[in-house]
């Protein structure tokens, strides 16, 4: 986590235990979509993403891009 956090800050990591299977939610901050693409490429190049053994376990993973509202402290 520290090496990944050095590329972009982790805003939050959450777990939901209700439903059929536990779910994880990680929120990472990026200055822009271009910044996100660049940093994710850098993480792949450095071997930080996907995690070791991860691709086989990430088949149900989804990614959603969100933008903060005008009043958000994340802006």
C-alpha positions as CSV (number, residue, x, y, z in Angstrom):
1,X,0.0,0.0,0.0
2,X,2.7,2.6,0.8
3,X,4.3,2.3,-2.7
4,X,0.8,2.7,-4.3
5,X,-0.1,5.5,-2.0
6,X,3.1,7.4,-3.1
7,X,1.7,7.5,-6.7
8,X,-1.7,8.9,-5.7
9,X,-3.4,9.3,-2.3
10,X,-5.9,6.8,-1.0
11,X,-8.9,8.7,0.1
12,X,-10.7,5.7,1.7
13,X,-10.9,2.0,1.8
14,X,-14.3,0.5,2.8
15,X,-15.8,-3.0,3.2
16,X,-19.4,-4.1,2.9
17,X,-20.2,-7.4,4.6
18,X,-23.9,-7.6,3.7
19,X,-25.1,-9.6,0.7
20,X,-23.7,-12.8,-0.8
21,X,-20.1,-11.9,-0.7
22,X,-18.0,-9.2,1.1
23,X,-17.2,-6.2,-1.2
24,X,-14.3,-3.7,-1.1
25,X,-14.4,-0.1,-2.2
26,X,-11.2,1.9,-2.6
27,X,-11.3,5.6,-3.5
28,X,-8.1,7.1,-5.0
29,X,-7.7,10.8,-5.8
30,X,-6.4,12.1,-9.1
31,X,-6.1,15.6,-10.5
32,X,-7.6,14.6,-13.8
33,X,-8.5,11.6,-16.1
34,X,-5.1,12.2,-17.8
35,X,-3.4,12.0,-14.5
36,X,-5.2,8.8,-13.6
37,X,-4.1,7.2,-16.9
38,X,-0.5,8.2,-16.4
39,X,-0.4,7.1,-12.8
40,X,-2.1,3.8,-13.5
41,X,0.4,3.2,-16.3
42,X,3.2,3.9,-14.0
43,X,1.8,1.5,-11.4
44,X,1.7,-1.2,-14.1
45,X,5.3,-0.5,-15.2
46,X,6.5,-0.6,-11.6
47,X,4.7,-3.9,-10.9
48,X,2.4,-2.3,-8.3
49,X,-0.8,-3.1,-10.3
50,X,-2.4,-5.5,-10.8
51,X,-1.4,-7.1,-7.5
52,X,0.5,-10.4,-7.6
53,X,-2.0,-13.2,-8.2
54,X,-4.7,-10.5,-8.7
55,X,-5.8,-10.8,-12.3
56,X,-7.4,-14.2,-11.7
57,X,-9.3,-12.7,-8.7
58,X,-10.3,-9.4,-10.2
59,X,-12.8,-10.7,-12.7
60,X,-15.8,-9.0,-11.0
61,X,-13.9,-5.7,-10.3
62,X,-15.5,-2.5,-11.7
63,X,-14.1,0.9,-11.9
64,X,-16.1,4.1,-11.7
65,X,-14.8,7.6,-12.3
66,X,-16.5,10.3,-10.2
67,X,-15.9,14.1,-9.9
68,X,-16.3,16.0,-6.7
69,X,-19.1,18.6,-6.4
70,X,-18.3,22.2,-5.9
71,X,-18.6,22.0,-2.1
72,X,-16.6,18.8,-1.7
73,X,-13.4,18.9,0.3
74,X,-11.9,16.6,-2.3
75,X,-12.0,19.3,-4.9
